Amino acid sequence: MALNKKQKEFCERYIQDFNGTRSYMEVYGTENEKNAGICASRLLKREDVRIYIQELLHEHVSHELTPDRILYELMDIAFDKDVQKNVRLQALQTLAKLMGMEVTKVQLEQVIFEGECELID
């Protein structure tokens, strides 16, 4: 069965945040969240809707997700001091694998300086 215009719009909206209820409410103009959730669930169970969503995702990903983009995003995460250490380490390990390196053990150490320190210019 071919999708109508609203069903296609629903799918296009759905892949933005994968919230069926919100997508249904925006596309069909309903304010009843409960009914929108039920209708969205019914739509998402349809095979033709699932196939169209997969097509949209494949098209979107193939344009947005390139090997260079993945590499730069991982580097951004790995070297961002504001990101949690465990997340940074995971990004570093993934980068190492992509570059053919093997990380066998990662250990975090805290360096403590005791006494006086002089800075040399």
N, C-alpha and C positions, 0 to 999 in steps of 0.2 A: 504494500500500500504506500502510495506517495505521500510525503509530508506536506501539509498546507503551510501557508506563510507564517502563521502564528507558531506552529510547531517548530519550524526551522528557527524562528526568532528565539523561542524558548531554548533550543539547543545551543544557539550562539551565545545567549546570555548565560546559560548554565556553565559553559567551560571557562567563564571568567572567575568564578569562585566556588563552583561545584555545590551551590546551595539551591536545591530544586524549588523549595518553597518561595524563596526570594525571587528567583527567576520567573516562576509562574505568576507571582503577584505583579511583577513589573510588566511582563509581556501581556498578560490577560487583564490587567487593570483591576484586580480584585483586592479587597482589603481584609478578607477573612482568611487569616493565617492557617487555621485548621483545614479548611476546604482546599486552600492552595497547596498545602502539604500532601493531601490525599491525591489531588489531581496530578501534582508533579510526580508523585510516586508511581501512579498509573502510567504516565507518559514515559518515565524512565524504565519501566518494565517492558515496553514495546521494543521488539527487535529492530524495527526500522529506525526508531529514535536512537537506540544504542549504536547502530551502524553509522548514522549520520554524525553522532557525537564523536565516534572514533575517527571518522574522516576529517572532521574539523580539528581534532587534536593532532592528528598526523600532519595536516597542512600547517597548523600553527607551530608545531614543534620543529618541523623541517625548516621553517623560515627563521625561527628564533633561536633554536638550539644548534649551534655549530661546535665543532671540536675546540676552536679558539675561544668561544664564549665560555664553554665549560671550564677550560683551563684558567681563564682570567677570573671567573667567579670563584673557583677553588682557591686561587692565589689571594683574592680579596679576603676570603674567610680566614685562610691560614695565617695571614699576616696582620689581621685587624686586632689590635690590642683590646678592643672593647668586646670582642667575642669570647665566650667562655673557653677555658683552656682545653677541655675535652673535645669541644667542637673544632677548635683550631687543630688539635692533634689528629682528629679524624680526617680533616681536609688535607693536612700534610701527608698522612699515610696514603690517601687516595692519589695525591699528586706524585708521590714516590712510586706507586704502582704504575701509574700512567707513563712514568719516565723509565720504567724498567728497573727501578731500585727495589731492594728488599729491606724492609725495616723489621728487624727481629725483636727489638726491645726499645721501648721508649721510657725514659726515667726522668722525672722532674726533680731537680735539686734546688735547694735554697742556699744561696751563698751568703754567709754572714761574715762581715768584716769586723774585727775587734781591734780596738786601739785607735790610734790616730791615722788619718789618711792625708797624704799630701797630693794635691793635683799638680801635675806637671804640664806647663804650657808648651 
